Amino acid sequence: MTLGKTIDGKAFAAKVQDKVAAGVAAFVEKVGRKPGLAVVLVGEDPASAVYVRSKGKMTVQLGMESFEFKRPANIGQEELMELVEELNGDPRVDGILVQLPLPKHLDEQAVVNAINPDKDVDGLTPISSGRLALGLPGLVPCTPLGSLMLLKDELGDLSGKTAVVVGRSILVGKPMAQLLLGENCTVTIAHSRTKDLANVVHQADIVVAAVGRPEMIKGDWIKPGATVIDVGINRVPAAEEGKTKLVGDVDTAGAISHVAGITPVPGGVGPMTIAVLMRNTLAAAHMREGLPALAEL
């Protein structure tokens, strides 16, 4: 086994995007319209604005319709819910994504719950979560699904492998564990209250880190030959004064010499998240038009 491989999420995401573009072209030819993605941005958070711009640009690049709805940070709950309901009923819109987090005065879960599950391209509604837990067809959260695609591309059949997911959020940790269970892995969800976390991580063939703490998982925690998916994106001070840099949740420098593969930060999971969002939008369009389910990309 060759050790120390960096898993190039950007290159793999480009392949997914190419397949989505081909699928969109076939959809347009068959149905006579473009799939449509609506993204709602509330407030002026710079990071969220960057994400929304990149999503809109990619949507158009792959041949789909992009609808962006920017609303002020002081928008009321009722007005935002009304916008979601309008998008639920808009025949041009196949996918709805409300950029999170929302301002503190808004009930975030209520807004997510209001999205039509058949347009829930972020996979966060209770119905989407229930479908995933039951192993039923549905829209799956983008980051976990992108992470699974990278793992299967690296390892092939995941059956029987021991996987540890560090983090239990509804955005990544819980759906990631469900996906790995669906691939017949033996799965442990670890978190901040886990006793002897280092030893738990050291047992795993697959480690998915999604805790949001810079380099919390040390290199010597990782079992030699394991494969690591680092979902974390943390901005920390750089060596040069006044500068910052992005790091993951794993101490990559300490792990790289003995892992079978690890996703870098940036350039690992991040590009896959947007690629899978595009894939989910096309999948939602297929479902709405009664077309066959989208094959796994």
N, C-alpha and C positions, 0 to 999 in steps of 0.2 A: 504494500500500500504506500502510495506517495503521500507524504504529509505536507501541510503548510499551504494548501491551495486557498486562494481567495476566490469566492464565488461571485461572479460578475452579474449582479442583478440588472445592471443597465443593459448589457448585451442580451440577456434573456428577455427582458421587457420589450426590447425592440422586435424580437421574434413574435411575441404575443401581439404587439401592435400591428405587425404586418398581417397576421392571421385575422385580426379584428377588421382591418381595412378591407381585406378580401371578403369577409363575411358581410360587411356593410354594403359593399358593391353588389353582392348577390341578393341581399335583402331589398335594396332599392330597385333592382331589376324585377324582382318578383312582386313587390308590394306597391311600388310606385311612389314611395315617400322615403325620407331619411329618418332613421331613429333619432330621437331627441332627448337630450339631457338638460334638465333644469337645475341650476345650482343657486342656492339662496345664501347670501352673505349679509350678516347683521353686524353693523359697527365697522370700525376702521382698524381692526387688529392687523398689523403689517404681515405677520406670518400667514394668517388666514387669507389675506388679499393675494399674496403670492401663490398660495395653493389654488385659489379659485381661478386666477389668470392662467396658470399652467394647465388646469383641467379644461378650461374653455378652449385654449389653444389646441390641445391634443384632440378634443372632441371634433373640432372643425378639420384638423389635419387628417383624421381618419374617415372623413366623409359624413359625419353626423351633424345634426343641428345642435347649437349651443344656445341656451337661454339663461342669462344671468340676471338675478334679481338682487339688487343692493338696497338695503334698508338701514335707516339710522339706528344707532345703538339704543336710543330711547323708545324704540317701537314697542307698542303694547302687545300683551299676549294674544288678545283677541284678533288684532290686525294680522299678526304673524300666522295664527291658525287659519284665518280666512285665506291668506295667500296659499298656504299648503293645500287647502281644500280646492282652490281654483286650479292649482296644478294637477291635483288628483283627477279633475274632470277635463283637463285640456287634452284633446286627442293628439296634439303634436308632441306631447311629452311622454316618453316611455320610462324615464328614470328621474327621480327626485333626490337631490342631496342637499341637506341643510348643513352648512359648514359649522362644525363644532370646534371649540365651545361657544355657547351663546352667552350674552351678558347675564350677570347674576340675577337680575330681577325677573328673568324669563324661566318658565318651567320647561327645561330642556326635554325631559322625558315625555311630557305631554305633546310637545311639538313632534318628536320622533314617532310617537304612537299614532299621530294623526295622518302620517304618510300611508298611502295605499300600499299594502305589502307587495303587490305586483309591480310597483314602481320603486320599491325600497332598494335601490342599488347599493346602499351602504350596508344592507343586511342587518339593521339594528332594531326593527320593530319586534314586538313580542311574538308575532306570528312568524316572522322570519327566523327568530331564535328557536321557536318551537319546532319548525320544520327541520332545522339543522339537528336539533337534539333527537328528533324521531327518525332521522335518516331519510326524510322526504325531500323531493325536489324543491328548490327555492333559491333565493338570492343570498349569497354568503358574504360576510364582511370582507372587504377588499384586501386588507393587510394579511389576515390569516390565510386566505386563499392563495395570495401571491407567495407567501412563505411556503405553503405546501407544494406549490408548483416547483419552487426552487429545490425543495428537498427531493421530490420525485425525479426531477431532472438529474440530480446528483447521485441518488442512491437507488433509483428504480423502485422495486417492490419494498414497501416499508413494513410488511407483515413481520410481527414478532420482535421488532426493535423496541428498545426501552427509551421512552421520551420523557423529558422533564420540561414543563412550561413554567418559567419563573414569571409570575404575574397573573392576576385573576380578574382583569378588567373585562367588561362586556364588549369592549372594542377589539381586544386581541386575545387575552389569556383564555377565557372560557371558550370562545368559538374555535381557537386553535386546538385546544384539547379535544373538542368534539370532532374536528376534522381528522386528527391523528388517531382517535378511536375508530373512526370510519375506515382508516387504512390498516386496522388491526395491530396498531402499536399498543404496548402497555404504557399507560400514561399516568404521570404524577403531575399535579398542579402544586407548585411551591409558591411561597409568598413571604411577606415580611415577618410573619409569625412562625414560619417553619423552623423547627429545631434542627440544628446542625445542617444548615443549608448547603454548606460546602460538600458534605458527604453525600447528600441527596443528588446534587448536580453531578458528582463524580461517578455515579452509577449509570449515567445515561449515555446511550448511543447517539441520541439527538437532544440538543439543548436549544430551546427557544427562549430568548431573553426579552422580556417586555415589562420592565419594572419602572423605567423612567428615571433611573439613578446612574449617573456617569460612572462607567467602569466598575460597577459594584461586584460583578462576577469575576473573580480573579482567574488568571490563566491557569494556575495549578489546581483549580477546582475541576477543570475539564479533563475527562478521561482521555488518554491517548487514543487517537483514531476516531474520536467523536466528530459529529458534524454540528456546527453552531449557526443558528439563525439569530442575528442580533437586530431586534426591532427598534431598539432604543435610538432616539435622536436627542442628544443633550448638547447644549451650547455652553462651553467652558472657556476660561481665559487661556489664551495661547502664550507661547514663550515670549513673543514680541509684545511689549507693553501696549495696552490699549486695544489689542486685537483679541478675537475669539476664534474658536474652532469647534467643529462638531465631533462628538465622540459617541460611541454606543454604550450599551449597558454592560458590555464585556471588555475586559482588559485584553484587547486584541494582541498587543505586543507580547504579553505573557503567554498567550495561548497559541499563537500562529505556528510555532515550531512543532507542535505535537497533535494538532487537529487534522482531520481528513479534509475539512473545508470549513470556511467561515465567511459570512457576508461582511463586507466592509461598511463603514459609516463615514461619509455618505457613499452612495453608489451600490448599495445592496438591496435591501427590502424597499426602500423609498420609491425607486422607479417602478417596481412591481405593483405598488398600491394604485398608482394612476393607470397603469396598463390593465389591471383587473377591473377597475372602475369602468373603463371603456368596454371591456368584455361583458361586464354585468349589464351595461346599458343595452348592448346588442342582444343579450340573453332575454332581458325584459321585453324588448321589442318583439322578439320571436314569440314569447308567451302571449303577449297582447294580440298578436295576429293569428294565433293558433297554429304557428309553424312548429316543426319538430324542435325539441330542446336542443340548445347549442351544445355541440360536442366539446369535451374538455380540450382546452388549448394546450 
